[in-house]
Amino acid sequence: MICVVALIVFALLGLVSAKYRNYFFEAFDCVTKRVTLRKCTTSFDKKMKMKITTKLARFNKPFGGFVFKNFELISWIITFFMIASLIWSAWIGFSGLYNWYYYGNCYGPESSDLCALNNLIGASPAVIEGCMNPNCTGVDCEVHNMDYCIGSSCGCTQGDCISN
């Protein structure tokens, strides 16, 4: 299943170098065949198997032989870890955006840690720490949390909660 990994890698490399665009199209054809449970007709997987194992065998012949014999299994393992890391990264990224939007930080309602996303709205740590209201998080006051910023202990200036 090296075709899936190669498709992503060669798609990125093909953006900057014409050398890899043919590999991308071959990998795309191979992936579409494999997804429909057909055999890859372009022999792309065999070509990549030979290129990879030849380079590995130059440095360590027994290891190159091992990779050659178990190439399909190794390809499936790499594909699994690539998809798992993609899902994990998306989960962490979306949960961070969700927490930032609703709580004003990347880590949830109980956290007072700084978030890199606060730089997007221009909230400085000193402005946020200066507010006595615990609900004042530095999130854009005009979009949400406006009711937290109005009161005797803090107000809203230029989209930031500040102490009065």
C-alpha positions as CSV (number, residue, x, y, z in Angstrom):
1,M,0.0,0.0,0.0
2,I,2.9,2.2,-0.6
3,C,0.8,4.0,-3.2
4,V,-1.2,5.9,-0.6
5,V,1.9,7.2,1.1
6,A,3.6,8.0,-2.2
7,L,0.5,9.8,-3.4
8,I,0.7,12.3,-0.5
9,V,4.5,12.6,-0.6
10,F,4.7,13.1,-4.4
11,A,1.7,15.5,-4.4
12,L,3.7,17.8,-2.1
13,L,7.0,17.3,-4.0
14,G,5.2,17.7,-7.4
15,L,4.2,21.2,-6.3
16,V,7.8,22.4,-6.3
17,S,9.5,20.0,-8.8
18,A,8.3,18.7,-12.1
19,K,10.5,15.6,-11.6
20,Y,8.0,14.1,-9.2
21,R,4.8,14.9,-11.1
22,N,4.9,11.7,-13.1
23,Y,5.3,9.7,-9.9
24,F,2.3,11.5,-8.5
25,F,0.1,10.5,-11.5
26,E,1.3,6.9,-11.3
27,A,0.6,6.8,-7.5
28,F,-2.8,8.3,-8.1
29,D,-3.6,5.7,-10.7
30,C,-2.3,3.0,-8.3
31,V,-4.4,4.3,-5.4
32,T,-7.6,4.4,-7.4
33,K,-7.0,0.8,-8.5
34,R,-6.2,-0.3,-5.0
35,V,-9.2,1.4,-3.5
36,T,-11.5,-0.5,-5.9
37,L,-9.7,-3.7,-4.9
38,R,-7.9,-4.2,-8.2
39,K,-4.3,-4.8,-8.8
40,C,-2.1,-1.8,-9.6
41,T,-1.5,-2.0,-13.4
42,T,1.2,0.7,-13.6
43,S,3.7,-1.4,-11.6
44,F,4.3,1.7,-9.6
45,D,4.5,-0.3,-6.3
46,K,7.1,-2.6,-7.9
47,K,9.1,0.4,-9.1
48,M,9.1,2.1,-5.7
49,K,9.9,-1.3,-4.1
50,M,13.0,-1.6,-6.3
51,K,14.2,2.0,-5.8
52,I,13.8,1.8,-2.0
53,T,15.3,-1.6,-1.4
54,T,18.2,-0.9,-3.8
55,K,19.2,2.2,-1.8
56,L,18.8,0.3,1.4
57,A,20.9,-2.6,0.2
58,R,23.8,-0.3,-0.7
59,F,24.2,0.5,3.0
60,N,23.1,-2.8,4.6
61,K,22.4,-5.8,2.3
62,P,20.6,-8.0,4.9
63,F,18.3,-5.1,5.9
64,G,17.6,-4.4,2.2
65,G,16.7,-8.1,1.7
66,F,14.4,-8.0,4.7
67,V,12.6,-4.9,3.4
68,F,12.3,-6.4,-0.1
69,K,10.7,-9.6,1.3
70,N,8.3,-7.7,3.6
71,F,7.7,-4.6,1.6
72,E,3.9,-5.0,1.4
73,L,3.6,-5.4,5.2
74,I,5.9,-2.5,5.9
75,S,3.9,-0.4,3.4
76,W,0.7,-1.2,5.3
77,I,2.3,-0.4,8.6
78,I,3.6,3.0,7.3
79,T,0.1,3.7,5.8
80,F,-1.6,2.9,9.1
81,F,0.7,5.2,11.1
82,M,0.4,8.0,8.6
83,I,-3.4,7.8,8.7
84,A,-3.4,7.5,12.6
85,S,-1.1,10.5,12.9
86,L,-3.3,12.5,10.5
87,I,-6.4,11.7,12.6
88,W,-4.6,12.5,15.8
89,S,-3.3,15.9,14.5
90,A,-6.7,16.8,13.2
91,W,-8.3,16.0,16.6
92,I,-5.7,18.0,18.5
93,G,-6.0,20.9,16.1
94,F,-9.7,21.1,16.1
95,S,-10.0,20.7,19.9
96,G,-7.5,23.5,20.3
97,L,-9.5,25.8,18.0
98,Y,-12.7,24.8,19.8
99,N,-11.2,25.6,23.2
100,W,-9.8,28.8,21.9
101,Y,-13.1,30.0,20.5
102,Y,-15.2,29.1,23.5
103,Y,-12.8,29.5,26.4
104,G,-10.1,31.9,25.2
105,N,-7.3,29.4,25.5
106,C,-6.1,26.2,23.8
107,Y,-6.6,23.9,26.8
108,G,-10.2,24.2,28.1
109,P,-12.2,26.1,30.7
110,E,-10.0,25.1,33.7
111,S,-6.8,26.3,32.2
112,S,-5.2,29.7,32.5
113,D,-2.2,28.8,30.3
114,L,-1.3,31.0,27.3
115,C,-2.3,30.0,23.9
116,A,-0.5,30.8,20.7
117,L,-3.8,31.5,19.0
118,N,-4.3,34.6,21.2
119,N,-1.7,36.3,19.0
120,L,-4.3,36.2,16.2
121,I,-6.5,38.6,18.0
122,G,-3.7,40.7,19.4
123,A,-4.4,39.9,23.1
124,S,-1.3,40.3,25.1
125,P,-0.7,38.3,28.3
126,A,-0.4,41.5,30.4
127,V,-3.8,42.7,29.2
128,I,-5.5,39.4,30.1
129,E,-3.7,39.0,33.5
130,G,-4.7,42.6,34.4
131,C,-8.4,41.8,34.4
132,M,-9.9,40.9,37.8
133,N,-12.9,39.1,36.3
134,P,-12.0,35.4,36.0
135,N,-14.3,35.0,33.0
136,C,-12.3,37.6,31.1
137,T,-10.2,35.6,28.7
138,G,-9.0,38.0,26.0
139,V,-11.2,36.6,23.4
140,D,-12.6,39.1,20.9
141,C,-15.3,40.9,22.9
142,E,-17.5,41.8,19.9
143,V,-17.9,38.2,18.8
144,H,-18.5,36.4,22.2
145,N,-17.8,36.9,25.9
146,M,-18.9,40.5,25.7
147,D,-21.0,40.1,28.9
148,Y,-17.9,38.9,30.8
149,C,-15.9,42.0,29.9
150,I,-18.5,44.6,31.0
151,G,-18.6,45.3,34.7
152,S,-16.8,47.0,37.5
153,S,-13.6,45.1,37.3
154,C,-13.0,45.0,33.5
155,G,-14.0,46.4,30.2
156,C,-13.5,45.9,26.5
157,T,-11.1,48.0,24.5
158,Q,-10.1,47.2,20.9
159,G,-11.3,43.6,21.3
160,D,-9.4,42.9,24.5
161,C,-10.6,42.6,28.0
162,I,-8.7,45.1,30.2
163,S,-8.9,46.1,33.8
164,N,-10.8,49.3,34.7
